[in-house]
Each structure stands twice: as structure tokens, then as C-alpha cells.
């Protein structure tokens, strides 16, 4: 039972750290892009294109972290009946 608790806690912590880091990275990227557009308004199109590609990469890394956590959890979690039996003890 302790193993199951540790596994779920570790996966949840990993996904939350990935989401937090992704949010910070996206915030910094958008702030830098807005600053660059403010300095060079004529380069807005190129900056926006690079920003959108960068945001997509950041978001994909967060989604990969979620998928890896689900792949780690998936085969190791017991069936619901087994969990109820363990909790009933």
C-alpha cells in the first residue's frame, strides 16, 4: 500500500513541477517577445512566429511529462477491486 501511495505521489509531483516550469517558461517567453516587439515594432511578424513555435515546444514538453507519468502509473496501479480490498483490511 505504501508503494502505491509513493508511486501516485511521485507521479503527481512530477507533473505539477513540469506544469509549473512550463508556465514560468511561457511567461518569460511572452514577456521577452512583448519587450522585443516594443523595441522593434517592424519585426512583429517574425517575433510572433518564433514566439508561437517556442510556446508550442514548451507546451509539448509539459504534455510529454504528463504522458510519461501516466505510462509509469498505468501498468503498476492495481485494479479497483484490489484497492478496495486493501483499504478494507
C-alpha positions as CSV (number, residue, x, y, z in Angstrom):
1,X,0.0,0.0,0.0
2,X,2.9,2.3,0.8
3,X,4.4,1.6,-2.6
4,X,1.1,2.6,-4.3
5,X,1.0,5.8,-2.3
6,X,4.6,6.7,-3.2
7,X,4.0,6.0,-6.8
8,X,1.0,8.2,-7.1
9,X,2.6,10.9,-5.1
10,X,5.8,10.9,-7.2
11,X,3.8,11.0,-10.5
12,X,1.6,13.9,-9.2
13,X,4.7,15.8,-8.1
14,X,6.5,15.3,-11.4
15,X,3.5,16.5,-13.4
16,X,3.0,19.5,-11.1
17,X,6.6,20.5,-11.4
18,X,6.5,20.2,-15.1
19,X,3.4,22.3,-15.3
20,X,4.9,24.9,-13.0
21,X,8.1,25.1,-15.0
22,X,6.2,25.2,-18.3
23,X,4.1,28.1,-17.0
24,X,7.2,30.0,-15.9
25,X,8.9,29.4,-19.2
26,X,5.8,30.6,-21.2
27,X,5.5,33.7,-19.1
28,X,9.2,34.6,-19.6
29,X,8.9,33.9,-23.4
30,X,5.8,36.1,-23.8
31,X,7.4,38.9,-21.7
32,X,10.5,38.8,-23.8
33,X,8.5,38.8,-27.0
34,X,6.5,41.8,-25.9
35,X,9.6,43.6,-25.0
36,X,11.2,42.8,-28.3
37,X,8.1,44.0,-30.2
38,X,8.1,47.2,-28.1
39,X,11.7,47.8,-29.2
40,X,11.3,46.8,-32.9
41,X,7.6,47.1,-34.0
42,X,8.5,46.4,-37.6
43,X,9.7,42.9,-36.7
44,X,6.4,41.9,-35.1
45,X,5.6,39.1,-37.5
46,X,8.9,37.4,-37.2
47,X,8.8,37.7,-33.4
48,X,5.3,36.4,-33.2
49,X,6.1,33.4,-35.4
50,X,9.2,32.5,-33.3
51,X,7.1,33.0,-30.1
52,X,4.3,30.7,-31.2
53,X,6.8,28.0,-32.2
54,X,8.6,28.3,-28.8
55,X,5.3,28.2,-26.9
56,X,4.3,25.0,-28.7
57,X,7.6,23.4,-27.8
58,X,7.3,24.4,-24.1
59,X,3.7,23.1,-24.0
60,X,4.7,19.8,-25.7
61,X,7.3,19.2,-23.0
62,X,4.7,19.6,-20.3
63,X,2.4,17.2,-22.2
64,X,5.2,14.7,-22.5
65,X,5.8,14.9,-18.7
66,X,2.1,14.1,-18.2
67,X,2.3,11.1,-20.7
68,X,5.4,9.7,-19.0
69,X,3.7,9.9,-15.6
70,X,0.7,8.1,-16.9
71,X,2.8,5.5,-18.6
72,X,4.6,4.9,-15.3
73,X,1.4,4.7,-13.3
74,X,-0.7,2.8,-15.8
75,X,0.6,-0.8,-15.5
76,X,1.5,-0.6,-11.8
77,X,-1.8,0.5,-10.4
78,X,-3.9,-2.3,-9.1
79,X,-7.5,-2.9,-10.2
80,X,-10.2,-1.1,-8.3
81,X,-11.4,-4.3,-6.6
82,X,-7.8,-4.9,-5.2
83,X,-7.6,-1.3,-3.9
84,X,-11.0,-1.7,-2.1
85,X,-9.8,-5.0,-0.6
86,X,-6.6,-3.4,0.6
87,X,-8.5,-0.4,2.1
88,X,-11.0,-2.8,3.8
89,X,-8.2,-4.5,5.8
